[in-house]
Amino acid sequence: MSYEKAFCFLDMLSLKNKALCEKIKGDNINISCLEDKKLHAKFYKCEIASISFVLALLCKLQNDSQFKAFDEGYLSAESCLGEEEALELLAFLKQAKWLIIDANLEFHKDFENIKYFLNFLSKEFKLQIINSKEEKQDFTNAKFNGLKELDNYDGLVLFRVKTEKNVLQCSQQFLQIAKCENHQIVELIGKNLNLKAKLCLDENLQGTIGFLDFENSGFDFVQIRVKEIK
């Protein structure tokens, strides 16, 4: 089975589920903080973990009366998704067939509201929802319980993905902010995280998000500080 006219919220699907990535064909859209060049979809960039605000913005612009409490300017500024871009996304939704979301979103702190917004859009545009494991999703019973503020991901961030063990793939900018050298072994410290890894420059990467395979039972993005091992 292939998926066309898919409206996606997927983070580096080509590294997480290559088989599904290859099934997404034709005219599609993906919204993420990371551009996946191997995913056949037009890319719209947003802030890390800001999907709740992106969805709130789309719902507000689609039905102002139902979501009148939302300020579209605030939602746009916080998620870094422009209102004009949001209108382009709504135009695409009119022809879309699928809503495909990253399975890891279940660990997002505002997942209940995310489910509520996704259910609204799926009903509004008659879309089927699946996750990145190709499991059908039914969010009919989701309830809105007050939009939570976004977490601050300023600084260095780890993204959990299958890579070479104990090797952190990162950009030149990541190395500069960490004040470390390529191939240097460092200590990574974050919430429920303390481990050692070798920094490896990947010229194809940009920004402050590094890729690492690490044990984590929660959200795939973890803010960290890098400590030099002496």
C-alpha positions in Angstrom: 0.0 0.0 0.0 1.2 3.5 -0.8 0.2 6.9 0.7 -0.5 9.9 -1.5 -1.9 13.3 -0.6 -0.5 12.8 2.9 -0.3 15.6 5.5 2.5 14.5 7.8 4.0 15.4 11.2 7.1 13.1 11.0 10.6 13.5 12.3 13.2 11.9 10.1 11.0 9.1 8.9 13.7 7.8 6.5 15.9 7.0 9.5 13.1 5.6 11.7 10.9 3.6 9.3 12.5 3.4 5.8 9.7 1.1 4.5 6.9 3.6 5.3 9.1 6.5 4.0 9.2 4.7 0.6 5.4 4.3 0.6 4.7 8.0 0.8 4.6 9.1 -2.8 3.2 11.8 -5.0 2.1 15.2 -3.6 2.6 15.4 0.2 3.5 17.8 3.0 5.6 17.3 6.1 5.8 19.6 9.1 8.8 19.2 11.4 11.8 20.9 12.9 14.0 18.6 10.8 14.1 18.4 7.0 14.1 14.8 5.8 15.4 15.1 2.2 14.5 11.4 1.6 10.9 11.9 2.4 8.8 12.7 -0.7 7.0 15.7 0.8 7.1 19.5 0.7 8.8 20.6 3.9 7.4 23.2 6.3 9.7 24.1 9.2 8.5 24.7 12.8 10.1 24.9 16.2 11.0 21.7 18.1 7.9 20.1 19.8 5.6 22.9 18.6 3.1 20.7 16.8 0.4 21.5 19.4 0.7 25.2 18.4 0.9 24.4 14.7 -2.3 22.4 15.0 -4.0 25.1 17.1 -3.1 27.6 14.4 -4.6 25.5 11.7 -7.8 24.9 13.7 -8.1 28.6 14.5 -7.8 29.7 10.8 -10.2 26.9 9.7 -12.9 27.7 12.3 -12.5 31.0 14.0 -15.7 30.8 16.0 -14.9 27.4 17.6 -11.4 28.4 18.4 -11.9 32.1 19.1 -9.9 32.0 22.3 -6.7 31.4 20.3 -4.5 34.3 19.1 -3.2 33.3 15.7 -0.4 35.8 15.8 0.9 34.3 19.1 0.6 30.7 17.8 2.4 31.6 14.6 5.3 33.4 16.4 5.8 30.7 18.9 5.8 27.8 16.4 7.7 29.8 13.8 5.1 28.8 11.2 3.9 31.9 9.3 0.1 32.5 8.9 0.5 32.5 5.1 2.2 29.1 5.3 -0.7 27.9 7.5 -3.2 29.0 4.9 -1.2 27.0 2.3 -1.4 24.0 4.6 -5.2 24.4 4.9 -5.5 24.6 1.1 -3.6 21.3 0.8 -5.8 19.7 3.5 -8.8 20.2 1.2 -7.3 17.6 -1.2 -5.5 15.5 1.4 -6.4 11.9 2.2 -4.1 11.0 5.1 -2.9 12.5 8.4 0.3 10.7 9.3 1.9 11.4 12.7 5.1 10.4 14.4 4.3 7.6 16.9 6.7 9.3 19.4 4.2 12.1 19.7 2.5 10.1 22.4 5.3 11.3 24.7 4.6 15.0 23.9 3.5 16.8 27.1 0.5 18.2 25.3 -0.6 15.0 23.5 -4.2 15.1 24.6 -4.7 18.5 22.9 -2.7 17.3 19.9 -5.2 14.4 19.6 -8.1 16.8 19.9 -6.8 19.1 17.1 -6.0 16.1 14.9 -9.5 14.7 15.4 -11.0 18.1 14.5 -9.0 18.3 11.3 -9.6 14.7 10.3 -13.4 15.2 10.7 -13.2 18.6 8.9 -11.3 17.3 5.9 -12.4 13.6 6.0 -8.9 12.3 6.6 -7.7 8.9 7.9 -5.1 9.1 10.7 -2.3 6.7 11.0 1.0 6.8 13.0 4.5 6.1 11.8 4.0 2.5 12.7 1.1 2.4 10.2 -1.3 1.9 13.0 -4.8 3.5 12.6 -5.6 6.2 15.1 -8.9 7.1 16.5 -8.9 10.3 18.6 -12.7 10.7 18.8 -12.7 10.8 22.6 -9.9 13.4 22.9 -10.8 16.4 24.9 -9.3 19.9 24.9 -7.9 20.8 28.3 -6.1 24.1 27.9 -3.1 24.6 25.6 0.2 24.1 27.4 3.1 26.5 26.8 5.9 25.2 24.6 9.2 24.0 26.2 12.3 26.0 25.5 14.8 24.1 23.3 17.4 26.9 23.0 20.9 25.5 23.0 22.0 22.0 22.1 19.4 19.2 21.5 19.7 15.4 21.0 17.4 13.7 18.6 17.0 9.9 19.2 17.4 7.9 16.0 19.1 4.7 15.0 22.8 5.6 14.2 26.2 4.1 15.0 26.3 3.4 18.8 27.9 6.0 20.9 28.5 8.3 17.9 26.7 11.7 17.9 26.3 13.0 14.4 26.2 16.8 14.4 26.7 20.0 12.4 29.6 22.5 12.4 27.3 24.9 14.3 26.7 22.2 17.0 30.5 21.7 17.5 31.0 25.5 17.8 28.3 25.9 20.4 29.6 22.9 22.3 33.1 24.3 22.0 34.4 20.9 21.0 36.3 19.4 18.2 35.3 16.8 15.6 35.9 13.2 16.9 36.2 14.4 20.5 34.7 12.2 23.2 32.4 14.1 25.5 29.9 13.7 28.3 26.2 14.5 27.5 24.0 15.7 30.3 20.3 16.2 30.1 17.0 15.3 31.8 17.3 11.6 32.7 20.4 11.4 30.5 24.1 11.1 31.3 26.3 9.3 28.8 29.5 9.5 26.8 29.7 9.8 23.0 32.0 10.7 20.2 31.2 13.8 18.3 31.3 13.3 14.5 30.8 16.1 12.0 28.2 15.5 9.3 28.5 18.2 6.6 24.9 17.5 5.6 23.5 18.5 9.0 22.7 22.1 10.0 21.5 23.7 13.3 21.8 22.7 16.9 20.2 19.3 16.8 22.5 16.2 17.0 21.6 12.7 16.1 22.3 9.9 18.6 21.1 6.4 19.3 20.4 6.4 23.1 18.1 4.7 25.6 15.0 6.8 26.1 11.5 5.9 27.0 10.1 9.4 26.4 10.1 12.2 23.8 12.7 11.9 21.1 14.1 15.4 21.6 16.2 16.1 24.7 17.9 19.3 25.6 21.5 18.7 26.7 24.7 20.3 27.8 28.1 19.0 26.6 30.9 18.5 29.1 34.5 18.0 28.0 36.1 14.9 29.4 39.6 15.8 30.7 
